[in-house]
Amino acid sequence: MDYDEFTGEIQHRLELPGTGEAVRAIRATLLPLGQRIPEENAEDFAASLPMEINWYMTGAVHDHGQRFDWTEFVERVADIEGVDPSDAAYHARVVVDLTHAVVPAADFQDLRDQLPESEGAENWRELFRMVDAGGWGEAEEAQTGGGPQ
């Protein structure tokens, strides 16, 4: 998937008015993820993403492997994107779901392995809720009741 396809798909899924907003959502998600996981994992994960996007997890990050929980992640996404935390959490889930379709399964699993999925504030399982529900199309269908309208 190239840059235009990736950003266009995010724009479509999030129903954003323009490419700029889609890029901002992508950057707001990938930058804190790159900050949270070790540099080697970030490089492996980002390698399959379009060059213009993978930089957010690698080149833009100067301090990999930071320790912060899901709540702090959502706050960082919200601050970068300029949206409220509930939108930030949803946007991050959509971006991660699309990366799931692009990144090799082993690299995606490595990302999950770096993020604790406990019951407390560290509950990174929330980031993968859409992936675990079968992906954006399935999650969207479940929200709208499914089937043709």
N, C-alpha and C positions, 0 to 999 in steps of 0.2 A: 504494500500500500504506500503510495507516495504522499507527499505533504498536502497537496490539494484534496486528495481523497480523504485523508485522515481528518483534516480540519473541516472539510465539508460534512463529513459524517457526524462529527461532534456538533457542528452548527445545527444540523438537521435534528439530531437526537435531543438536544437541549432547547430547540426552537429559538435560537438566538438570531438577532437581526442581521449580523454580519460576521465576516471572517475574523475581524479584530476581537470580537467578544469570544469567539471560539478559541482563538489562540490564547487569550487571557485565561480562559478556563483550563486549557491544557497546561499552560505554564504554571498556573496556581496549584495544580495537582502534582505535576512532575517535579517541580523544584523542591518542595518539602519531602517528597518521597526520596529524592536523591540525597537530601540532607539526613534523612533517617537511617538509610541502609549503608553498609560499607561500600567504599568506592568500587571495588571489584564487582560486586553484585549490581551496582548501578550501571556500570559500563556494560556488563553482560545483558542486562535487561534492556537498556537503551539501544543496544547495537541493532536491533531489529526494527526500531522506529525510524521514521524519516529523519534525515540528517538535521533538518531545521528544528525538529522537535526533541531529538535525543540530547541535544546540548543542554536542555533544561535540567536533566538529571546528572549531567557530567560536567561540562565546561562552566556552567553557571554556578556550580556548587563548590565552595571552597572548604567546607567542613562536613565531610561525610560521617556517618555513624553516630549522629547525635541521638540522645535518648529523650524521646518525648512520646506521649500517648496519643490515642485517637482524638481526644478532645483538643489537645494542643495542635494536632495536625489540621483539624477542621478550622480552628482559629487562624492558623497560618494561611490556609487556602482562602478563607473569607477575606483576610487582610489583603492578600495579593490580588485577588480577583475583584474586590470591592463589592461583595455581596454579603447577605446575612448568612449565619452559620448553617441554617437548614438548606439553603440553596447550595452553599459550598459543599456540604456533605453529599448532596445528590449529584452535583457536577463531578465531584471526585469519583463517585461510584460509576458514573457513565464513562468517564475517561479511562478508568481502570478496566471496565468491561470491554471497551474497544481495544485496549492494549492486549487483553486476553486473547483476542482474535488474531493479533499480529505477532506477538512475542512467542517464541518456542515454549512448549509446556514446561520444560525443565527450568528455564529462566523465570517463568511466571511462578513456578513452585518455589524457587529460591527466594523470590520477593516475599511470598507468603511466609516462608520459614523465618524470615528476618523480623516479622511483625507478629507479636504474641496475640493469640486469639483467646484471651481469658475472659472471665466474666466482669472484671473491674474496668477501670478507666483505660487500661491497656488494650481493651477489646477491639483489636484491629479487624475482627471478623466483620464489623460494620462496613469496612471499606470494600469487602468482597461480597456483600449481600446480593448485589445484582448478578454477579458471576455465578454465585451459588444457586440463584433462583432460575438459572438457565440462560441468562443473558438478557440484553436490553429488550429484544423483541418479546420474549416470554414475560419479563417483568412488566413491560408496558401493557401487554395483553391482560395480565392479571389485574392491573390497576383499572383498566377500562371495561373489564367484564369479558374481554375476548370476542372473537368472531367478527364477522362483518357488521357494520353499523347500519 
